[in-house]
Amino acid sequence: MSGLLLAIDGDSLAHRAYHALPKQIRLNALVGFSNFLIRLWEAEQPEAVLVAWDTLEVPTYRHEALEAYQSGREFEDSILEQLGLLPDLVRSFGFLVAKGAGYEADDFLAAAANAWEGPVLVATSDRDAFQLVSDRVTILQPVKGVSELARIGPAEVRERYGVEPRQVPDFIALRGDPSDKIPGAPGVGPKKAADVLKQHGGAQFSAFKNALVELLVAKLAPINAEMRKLADNPAYIDSVLADGAARAQRIAAETMKAVKDIVGFVHR
């Protein structure tokens, strides 16, 4: 596996093809996507081609973690019909298809890029994929429809976001991602997020995240202990009711104060 792997975000490019061609063309996404796939294969001459797909009808682990994730998205019946046909079309070209319930195309693209030993080109319009960029992995990002592609390497990620590719997940976590309905830290935009990661990135930022988790676990321990007492001794409920609300408010206030203290540098 030392040759070039071409990994394609099928949904991302299919949507761009769908909107780039007139709707009067009955299967415009299939036509546009096929033309894109053939042109890219001829231009890059990869050893292998993998096209990854979302499974729209089944929630992913991201939806379970964040109920609002990608909420409000609506697709026309025509594109949904064509998205159902495209994986078989890709197989007819002799290319690999990756699709599985509970996973997004992103998951398969990342797994393939990490497992492949040689150079990798990832074609996608999703900037989340910038975290995959390295000296071995390059992103092909559509600029106009699917006819023009920009090559995104480490230098381009630094120029666009002001952070290293490996810091992109933390950058998005701080800034948020409105397109996916992911909230960021209050008052933190792209520049502030980049500044925080420049100043506190690397081992220090990882230590901060670990410390925050440990803090929350420690602060939640009294609540867990109270719940265990209630479960083991129903009579204990009577002794808790009198001051339970005040205790809960105090624990919550202490937790929030500690969290604000530890993340205070974000707003400096």
N, C-alpha and C positions, 0 to 999 in steps of 0.2 A: 504494500500500500504506500509506495513512495511517489506515485504520480499525483496528478491534480484531482482533487475532489471538488465537484460543483454541487453545492447544496442550496436548494431553492425554497423559499417560503411561498408555497403554492397559493394560499389564500391571499396573501399580500399582493402578489403579482397578478393574480386572477382579477382582483378588484380593480387594480389599475388598468388592466386590459379592458375590462367591462366598461369603465367610464371613459376610456380613450377612443373607443370605436362607436359609431352610430348605433343606436338601439334598433334601427331598421334592419340591421344584420341579425338574423334570428338567433344565432349562437355566437354573439360577438366576443364573449369572454373566451370561448374555446378557440376561436379564430385568432384573436390577439395573443393569447397565451401560447398557442402552438407556434406562431411566427416568432415570438420572443425566445422560446425554448430552442428552436432550430438555429436562430441567429447566434444565440449565446454558445451553443454547443459547437458550431462551426468556428466561432471566433476564438474560443478557449481550448478546444480539443482536450477535454478532461478525460482522465482514465475511468472515472465513474460519475454518475449523476444521481443525486437523491433529491426527490421533491417531497417536502413535508406538508402535512395538512392539519388544520384544526378539526375538531369534532364538535360542531356547533350545537347538536341536539343533546349533548351530555355535559353537565357542569364539570369543571376541572377543580383540582385542589386549590387553585387560586380563588375560585368562587366560594369555596368552603371557608377559606381564611378571611375573605373580605366580601361581604354580601353585595356591596355596591359595585364590585369589580365588573367593568365593561357594561354596566347597566345602561338601559336606554338605547342600545344599538338596535336598529331595525334595517332589514335588508329586503330588497325587492324580490318577488317570487322568481323572476327570471335569473338573477344571479345565484339564488339558492339552488335552482334546478341545475345550473351549469356547474356549480361547485360539486354537486353530486356526481356529475359525469366526468369531471376532469381527471380524477385519479386513474380511472380505467384508460383514458386517453394517454396519460403519461406512461402507463404500463405498455401500451401498444407500441410506444417508441422504443421499448426495451430498457427503460430507466427504472430505478428503484422508487418505491412509494412508501412513505412512513405515515401512518395514521392510526390512532388508538384512542379509545374512549377514556376521557379524563385527562387528556394531554393536549397541548397546543403544538403547532408547528415549531415554535421556539424551542420546545424541549428536545425535539428530535434534531434540530439544527445544532444545538449546543452539544448534544451527545455525539453526533457525527464529527463535529469539528474537533472535539477533544480526543476522540478515539482514532481518527485518521492520522497516520504518521507523517504524511507528506503535506504539501501546500493545499490550502482550502480557500475556495471562493464561496462566500455566502451571499446570495442575491435576496435582498429583502428591503422593504421600505420602513421596517420597524427599527427605530434607533436603539431599542433595548439591546439589540444584537451588537452594538458597539463594544459591549463588555467582552465579546469573543475575540476582538482584534488583537493580533500579535504579529511578530515577524513572520509567522507561518500562516496566519488567517487574515484575509482581507474581505471587507464588506463591499458588495456591489449595490449601491443605493440608487434607485431610479430617480432621475432628475426631472424628466418630462415624459409622462406616460410610462411606457416600457421600452422606449426607443433609445433613450440616453441614460447611461449609467455613470455614476461617480465612484471612484475607488477610494475606500476609506481605510487607511492604515493607522498606526499609532500616532503619527504626526497630525493627521486630520482630526482624530478624536481630541487630542490636546488642543488643537486650534479651535474646535467647535465648542467644547465643553470646559476646557481649562483644567482637565483632570486626566489621569492615566486610564487606559481601558479597564484595568482591574478595579478602578474606583467608580465605574459607571453605576453599579447597583446601589452603592451608598449615595452617589450623586442624585439618582432618581428618588431614592427614599427621602432625602432631605428636601428636594425641590418639589416632589410629587409628579404625577403624570395624569393631567386632566383627561387625556384621550381614553385612559383605562379607568378613570374615576378613582385614582389612587391619591389620597391626600398626602401632602408633604408636611414639613414642620412649619408651624405658623410663622409668617413673616419672612420666610426663607425662599428667595428666588434663585435663578440659575447662578448669578454672580456670587451671592452669599454662600450657596452650597459649595461652589468651587473654592471659595476662600477658606471655608471651614476645612475642607479636605486637604487643601494645600498646607494649612497650618497644623491640623490635627490628624492628618491622614496616616496611613500605614499602621504600624504597631500601636500607636497611641489611640487612634480611632477604634481599632479592634478592641483595645483594652477598655475604652469607654463603653462600647456596646456590651461587652461581657460584664462590666461593672453594673450597668443599668439592669441587665437581666438578674444578676445576683441581688441587687437592691430590691427589685420587685418581688423576687422569691422570698427574701427575708421579711419584707413588709407584709406579704400575704400570709406568712406562716401563722401569725396570731389568729387570723380569720379561719384558716384551715384547722387550727387546734380547737377553736370554738365549735366548729361544725362537727368535728370528731366527738367532742364531749356531748353535743346534742344527740348525735346518732347512738352513742353508747349508753346515755343516761337521760331518758326523756324527762325525768324529774328536774334535771338541771335547767330546763327551759324556764321555769318559774323564777329562778334566781338571776337569769340573764335578761328577762324582759324589761326589768326596771331600768337598767343602765345600758342595755344593748345598743340602742340607737346612738347614745352619746359616744360609746366605745367605737362603734363603726365609723362615726363622723371623725373622731380623733385619729383613728388609723388611716382613714382616707386622706385627711389633711396632712398628716406626717408623710405619707407616701408621696403626695403631690409636691410637697415642699422639697423633699429629697430629690425627686425627679427634676424639678426646676433648677435646683442647685447644680446637679450634675450635667445638665444640658445648657446651663446658663451661658456658656461660651458661644453658643450658636447665635445669640442675639447681641453679642458685644460689638 
